[in-house]
Amino acid sequence: MRVNDVRQNERASRITVLMLCVILLGPVPICAQGNPDQPLKARDVYFGSYTDVNSSYIHFRSDGTYTRIAREHMFTEESDRGTWSQDENEMISMRSEMHVRPIEAGSLTVHLMNFNPQVEQQRIDDLPYLIADIKEYLATRTRMAFPPEEIEKIRVINDLNVISADAGFPVDRGTLEDLIENIQDFIASEDKNLFRVTPMKHKDTTFLLWHNSEIPLNRNLERIKAAIDAAKPGEVPNFIYVSIDEKTFDEETSKTQPFIHYPKMNEMMGNTPENNEGEDTQNHNPPDRIPVHSKSEIYNKDYPFWGD
């Protein structure tokens, strides 16, 4: 059995175990048992993920649609939208209208998502050429394992690596063969735009456990629990999507991300309490969402260099 087969079997076993302890997107979280009287779409639900430089938000609406909001220093705008459903194991399937999921095999990832739809489509169209490049790479080498930095150079477009690999982990030949197979499956799939996530709870924190996208932390239950355990009272662990209320969602998505390390930039961006008074916080539902600051507005302004 190949090393990657073992990894896939272990991953499948972990997912099976995780399905035994989940919660409903309802007002009463339940672990290890379902609540047949609680409808899965009883109310709107909100999640936020935070770092010092940006934040991301998801609004699951009770009508079965969702929106994702990206909050950056220079703009706040909708980054994704689509429909969602929840199965008997409480796993949520998010079918995006804007993006496709990454392709993975072991420690390798082919990232396809881009905020420019033409670029994202071009990456999808380029996949057969990526398969050819990987096959050529393997055909011209007899080794059974390869350094990750070498794998990332198999195909480079516009100075960007098409494949990303976890640093420090050698990539075996079987993993590359699995990646070829997974790319072929992706090309033939009708679920390219399907993202899967499970809402769970640890202590008093409700969070999202991702299955086929997002960073490794967001896909590792034990690491998420450890981050929650290590957080100080009232502190939210970075990167993890945690449950927030409607008021927090409305307030935070109505303005740009504050500058923490360069606070003077907040005045230049108009990101001050007095300037945010009276901000329209209701206009965040597609298709009518209007960014607080559009990219074109910001990039056309003559801002001085603020790194000093």
MOQUI-V745411 format. One line per field, one symbol per residue. phi: phi as a letter, one per 30 degrees, with the letter a starting at -180 (. if undefined). psi: psi as a letter, one per 20 degrees, with the letter a starting at -180 (. if undefined). burial: 1 if it has 9 or more other C-alpha atoms within 8 Angstrom, else 0. A space follows every 50 residues. Layout:
BEGIN
phi=???
psi=???
burial=???
END
This chain:
BEGIN
phi=.dedddddddddddddddddbbbddbdcdbciacbddcddcdadbbbbbb bdcabbbbcddddicbbcccccdcabadcaalcbbbcdcidccccdcbbc ddcbahdcbcdcdadcddddddddddeeddedddddeddcbcdcbbdddd ddcebbbhicddccbddicecdeddddddeddddddeddccecccbabdb bbhcccbccdcbaideedccddddddddddddeiccddiddcdbcddded dddcbddddddbdddddddicbeddcdiddcccccdccdcedbddddddd dcdddcdd
psi=pqghggghggghhghgghiinrqqlaiopppjqrniioqhlhrqqqqqpq rhirqqqpooqijjrrqppporhirprpiqrbqqrpaijjpppooqihrq rrpqocjqpophpqiohhgghhhghighhgggggggghhjqiqiqqqhhh hijgpppljpphpqqpqioqorhhghhhggghgghghiqjkhkpppqppr ppcjpprpoqhkarrhgijoghhgghhghiqrpiqppqhpoqprrhgggg ghjjrrpqogimhhhhghijmqghiipjqojiljpqjjppqgpqghggii qmprpji.
burial=00010111000000000011111111001110000000001101111111 00111111111101111111111111111111110100011111110111 11111011111110001011001100100110110011000000011100 11111100001111100010111111011101100110000111111111 11001111111110001111000110110010000010111111000011 10111111100010111000100001000010010000101111000100 00000000
END
